[in-house]
Amino acid sequence: MRMTTTAVLATLALAACTPAATTTDSRPAADAAPAQIDSSLTPDQVAAATAITRAPAPRAAARASAAQLDTTTAEQKAAAAQAPEVAETKLGDTIASLGNPTEGGFWIKTPLVKARGIGRIVNPANGKSAKVDLIPLDGPESGGSQVSLPALQLIGVSLTDLPTIEVYKS
């Protein structure tokens, strides 16, 4: 009986220490709250935008393909690719690289913003765009930006390229 109790306690202890592989969003819950987003959008518009841009973190795997790491749905991709419904302000151009592929959803970490917000990135080479979460990144505004895997794919960029993209805030 003591062996079984020890095994159960060890399993529970390990489960408590395991990284949050079962969460639905790789960002802290406090960051995910629509009320903390700096935007001129109404609360309903922010809620609708975050429903599009947020996705669960992919399952941990030693060797995962881009398709396995992309947890966005076809509906989210279609909604993120739609033309903007509200006026947007161009924040600037930035060199984009692939961000952490294990962080789900459509997002850009960029020094062009100082507070979280909702926006859009555009690939000027082909005109494709994606609605994204704007996440501040420390550094000079001339520094590069990190973009989520699904967002790069949606705007038609190879995951190994370093394109210049346009960033807009809603």
Order of alpha helices (4+ residues) and beta strands (2+ residues): alpha-alpha-alpha-alpha-alpha-beta-beta-beta-beta-beta-alpha-beta
